[in-house]
Amino acid sequence: MAEKKIGGKKTAGQATAKKPPARLATPGKIEAAKSGQRVRVTLVRGVIGTRESHRATVRGLGLRRINHTVELEDTPSVRGMINKVSYLLKWET
């Protein structure tokens, strides 16, 4: 489609890019980030043959493959996720 200029403005093919609204952090995340409490999590067993919800939890922790290590904020929600799939993980604070 050809673009035509009428009065200095494009009439066709012009996309407007809007910025998404800024995301606000939850208070628990801010406190954990300020205090510097981190937990290091490593996936030591594979997820094949595990429940779908456990595989989703492992992915939610940011783990992709065996021996992959990530460092996360030490929050109650992260602790709950670690407890749910503790038989697949190794962790240290």
N, C-alpha and C positions, 0 to 999 in steps of 0.2 A: 504494500500500500504506500503510495507516495505521500510525502508530507507537504502540506501547503502552508505557507506563512500568510497569515492575515493579520495585519496590524502588529507585526513583530511577535506573534504568538503562534506556536505550532497547533495545528488543529487535529492531527491524527498521529497515532503512534507514540504519544507522549505519556510516559508513566510517571506518576508522582510517588516519590519515596517518603513514607512517613516513618518517623522514629517510634519504636515501641515504647510504652511507658516504662519509667525506671522501676526496677523491682526492689522492694524493700526487704531487708533481711529480718528474720524473726529474732526476737530478743534472746532466745537460747543460743542461737548461732553467734550472735554478737558477743555474748559473754564467753563462750568457748574460744572464740577467735582472740579475744583480748587476753584471756588467761594463758593462751598458748598451749592448752592441753590438746595433745594429738595422740592418735592411736595408729600404729602401723599394722596393716592386715595383709596376709599372704594367703593365696589359694594354694593348698597343698594336695588336694584331691580333686579329681575331675567331677564334673557335674552330670555326666552321662549316667542315666539310671536313677537320677534323683527326681523329686517332685518338681513340677513346673513352678510352683511358688518359691521353692528353694533356689531354682535356677534364676528366677527373676530377682530374688534377694541378692544373690551373688553379683548379678549385673548392676543392681542398684548400688552396691558398694563400690562399683567401678572396676571390678576384677574381670579380666577377659580370658586368661589362660592359666594353666598350672604354673606355679612359681612366680606369678605376677604379684607385685607388692604395690600397695597404695597407702598413702598417709592421709587419714581423715580426722576431722574434728571429733573430739570425744564428747558426744552428746548422748542423751538417753535414747534417742531414736536409732543412732548408729549402734549403740550397745545392744539394743533389742534385735537389730538385724544380725549382729555378730552372734548373739546367743541362739538365734533361730538356725543358723547354719554352722554352728561351732565345730561340727564333725568334719567340715570341709576346710577349715581355716586354721591358721596359726596367727596369733596376734601378740603385740607387746605395746605397752604404754610409754 
